[in-house]
Amino acid sequence: QVVIDAVIATEDKTFWENEGVDFAAVARAALKNLTSGEIEQGGSTISQQLVKNRILSPKRDLNRKIREVLLAIQLNKDYSKREILEQYLNTVYFGQGSYGIKSAVERFFIFPDPASPFGASGRTLENVTIGQAALLAGLIANPEGDNPWIYPEKAAARRSFVLQQMVNEGYITPAQKA
């Protein structure tokens, strides 16, 4: 649940309420991108990201964005929010060759284990801490650029941002963030 909370707080605050598209977020992103002259912000919901990752290409153009919006709305009509979230978490890229949350947990959270044939084991999804969940959620937006093995400072800063989002959304307390 802590991973779900971290991802929702960071990637799509309106996930449980939206119909697949957060039109206010899309408008905010479009305005920001128009005024800057570059694509600086995305307004995609988890449903839109799932459609983009599973059906469409990552190419950024108006035609693809319109198809993404229409397909995300249809996805929300055909599947429950839990099903959409499960598909998203099982297919999203976290970096280091890890597609899906289980793979990412095993890849990023290795600990010494003398009982293991290799002397180390990976953490399981059930044992992920709040900080680890925040790190994982933070990787989604920029998996290689925020890679904790290569850019530990960037990963730590992104994790802090996610933890603050989790506080802002009421998923954790300031004490838990600390």
C-alpha positions in Angstrom: 0.0 0.0 0.0 2.9 2.4 0.8 4.1 2.1 -2.8 0.6 2.7 -4.2 0.3 5.8 -2.0 3.7 7.1 -3.1 2.9 6.6 -6.8 -0.5 8.2 -6.5 0.8 11.2 -4.6 3.5 11.8 -7.2 2.2 10.7 -10.5 -1.6 11.3 -10.3 -3.1 12.9 -7.3 -6.6 12.6 -8.8 -6.3 9.0 -9.8 -9.1 7.6 -7.6 -11.5 10.4 -8.8 -10.6 11.1 -12.4 -12.2 9.4 -15.4 -8.8 8.6 -17.0 -7.9 12.2 -17.7 -7.3 15.2 -15.4 -8.2 18.0 -17.7 -7.1 20.7 -15.2 -3.6 19.1 -15.1 -3.5 18.8 -18.9 -4.5 22.5 -19.2 -1.8 23.5 -16.6 0.9 21.6 -18.4 -0.2 22.9 -21.8 -0.1 26.5 -20.6 3.3 26.0 -19.0 4.7 24.3 -22.1 3.3 27.1 -24.4 4.7 29.9 -22.3 8.2 28.2 -22.0 8.3 27.1 -25.7 9.4 23.7 -24.6 7.8 20.6 -23.1 8.6 21.1 -19.5 5.6 19.5 -17.8 3.3 16.6 -18.4 -0.3 16.4 -17.4 -0.8 12.7 -17.9 -2.7 10.6 -15.5 -1.7 7.0 -14.6 -4.3 5.8 -17.1 -2.8 8.0 -19.8 0.7 6.8 -19.0 -0.5 3.2 -19.2 -2.0 3.7 -22.6 1.1 5.5 -23.8 3.4 2.7 -22.5 1.3 -0.3 -23.6 -0.5 0.9 -26.8 1.0 4.1 -28.2 4.4 5.4 -28.8 6.3 7.9 -26.6 6.3 10.4 -29.5 5.0 13.8 -28.3 2.6 15.3 -30.8 -1.0 16.5 -30.7 -2.5 13.6 -32.6 -0.9 11.0 -30.2 -2.0 13.0 -27.2 -5.6 13.1 -28.4 -5.6 9.3 -29.0 -4.1 8.9 -25.5 -6.9 10.9 -23.9 -9.6 9.0 -25.7 -8.1 5.6 -24.9 -7.5 6.5 -21.3 -11.2 7.4 -20.9 -12.2 4.1 -22.5 -9.7 2.2 -20.3 -11.4 3.7 -17.2 -14.8 2.5 -18.5 -13.6 -1.0 -19.2 -11.4 -1.6 -16.1 -11.5 -0.8 -12.4 -9.0 1.6 -10.9 -7.3 -1.3 -9.1 -6.9 -3.2 -12.4 -5.4 -0.1 -14.1 -3.1 0.6 -11.2 -2.0 -3.1 -11.1 -1.2 -3.0 -14.9 0.7 0.3 -14.5 2.8 -0.9 -11.6 3.6 -4.2 -13.3 4.8 -2.6 -16.5 6.2 0.9 -15.8 10.0 1.3 -16.2 12.0 2.0 -13.0 15.5 2.0 -14.6 18.3 -0.5 -14.4 16.4 -2.8 -16.7 13.6 -3.1 -14.2 10.1 -3.1 -15.6 7.4 -3.5 -12.9 7.5 -2.8 -9.2 8.5 -6.3 -8.1 11.5 -6.3 -10.4 12.5 -2.8 -9.2 12.2 -3.7 -5.5 14.4 -6.8 -6.0 17.0 -4.8 -8.1 17.3 -1.7 -5.9 17.0 -3.1 -2.4 19.6 -5.8 -2.0 20.9 -6.7 1.4 23.5 -9.2 2.7 22.1 -12.6 3.4 24.5 -15.3 4.3 21.8 -18.0 3.9 21.4 -17.1 0.2 23.5 -19.0 -2.3 24.8 -15.6 -3.6 25.3 -14.1 -0.2 22.7 -11.4 -0.8 18.9 -11.2 -1.2 16.4 -8.7 -2.5 13.7 -7.1 -0.4 10.2 -8.2 -1.1 7.4 -5.8 -2.0 5.6 -6.5 1.3 8.7 -5.2 3.2 9.3 -1.9 1.4 9.7 1.1 3.8 8.1 4.5 3.2 11.5 5.9 2.1 12.0 3.0 -0.3 8.5 3.4 -1.7 9.2 7.2 -2.2 12.5 6.4 -4.0 10.7 4.0 -6.4 7.8 6.4 -7.1 10.4 9.1 -7.8 12.1 7.0 -10.4 9.1 6.8 -12.7 9.5 10.3 -14.1 13.2 10.0 -14.9 14.4 6.4 -14.3 17.9 6.8 -15.6 18.4 10.5 -14.6 17.4 9.8 -11.0 19.1 6.4 -10.8 20.3 6.0 -7.2 23.4 4.0 -8.2 24.7 6.6 -10.6 23.1 9.8 -9.2 22.6 9.3 -5.5 22.1 13.0 -4.8 19.4 13.4 -7.5 17.7 10.2 -6.3 17.7 11.5 -2.7 16.3 14.9 -3.7 13.6 13.2 -5.7 12.8 10.9 -2.8 12.4 13.9 -0.5 10.1 15.5 -3.1 7.9 12.3 -3.1 7.9 12.2 0.7 6.7 15.8 0.8 3.9 15.0 -1.8 2.9 12.0 0.4 2.6 14.4 3.4 0.7 17.0 1.3 -1.8 14.3 0.2 -2.3 13.0 3.7 -0.7 9.5 3.1 2.0 10.0 5.8 2.6 12.3 8.6 5.5 14.8 8.8 7.0 12.5 11.5 6.9 9.6 9.1 8.5 11.7 6.4 11.4 12.5 8.8 
